[in-house]
Structures are given as C-alpha cells and as structure tokens.
Amino acid sequence: MKKSFYSTFGTSQDGAELAATLAKLLDVEHQSDRTIQDHWSNSSLPHFSGIILGNGMMVAMGEQNFFVDGKIQQHVYPICETSIDSFLGFDNEFVEVAFDDRRVPVPGTNCFAIGGEGEMGNEGFVAVVNCAGLVWAGFFTGSNPFHQVHVADDCIVARTTHGTTWRFPLSAPWKVRIANEG
C-alpha cells in the first residue's frame, strides 16, 4: 500500500521529529519526480493552486480573496492530496514562472528559497530548491507575485504585491498562514 503524504511527512512535529521530517523533505536526490524536475528546470510549474513537491506529490488548496473596507483579505486551505500523475490524467497545463532575483539561504540545509510570479499578474509562487532541483513550491492563482522572501522560525516568509504576508512552514508548507495587512 502506498504511504499517504501525511503519514510520510507528518502533520504534528516537534524537535527531533521535525528535524527528521525536514531531512526527508529536503532530500530531493532521493525523492525526485522527473516530470516535476524537468518542468522546473525549464521555469514552469503545474497550473495548480497548492503545494507541489519535487517528488511528485501535490496538495490541492482552495483560495479565497475578498475585500473588506477596500483592503484585500486572502485565505487558503488544504483540500486534498494528489500527485502529478493524477494531475496529468486530467490536465496537462503548465505555467511559466519568473523568479525574483533574490535567493535566500535556508539555514542548516543546502537549500534556498525564492519567490516570483506566473504568467498572469494574479499568480505567484514561493519555492524551496537545492542543487538537485525543486524541493517544494506553493503556486497560487490569486495571490499576486511573491517578493521579499526571507526565512524566520522554520518558515519561508514572503510578501505579495497585494501587501499580504504568507508564512510557509518549511516542513509542512500546506499549513501556510496569511497575515492580511490593514
């Protein structure tokens, strides 16, 4: 029986368990899907709102954007686990991504974090990569581009051009939290 995404990477970690999970997640050389890595090397990602792992696993995420007193409020939430193979059975659309020039080292790893945008002005992504390729990326169709990426408290923190701040836990990026400014 195939292990589920959540049993592989866990959803509640602390201390040593978190370190072990980080090691698994950040080890692209041993957990690599050729389709994902080939597209990533050509600056493209599946046109899919959610988290895309370099090993081919994906977490679909719902997105809600609404305005309160003229200010954007954004909310994202995990819907289900899937895979690149399942995605390709329904859709074969990939989107070109443009990288922000800044690459931020992830302390204690051989990885760095980057942000950027998709083909449309409303699309954005945050990714963690290493020399072997993509570790994970969060791609969202309603986020707007991500910039001002940094690392804080085991999270990749990125600000969008909407002015919202997204915190992606390094070992569980589907648990992203958004600080809506204003």
Summary of the structure (lengths in Angstrom):
residues: 182
radius of gyration: 15.3
end to end distance: 47.5
largest distance: 50.1
contacts: 565
relative contact order: 0.18
helix: 20%
strand: 45%
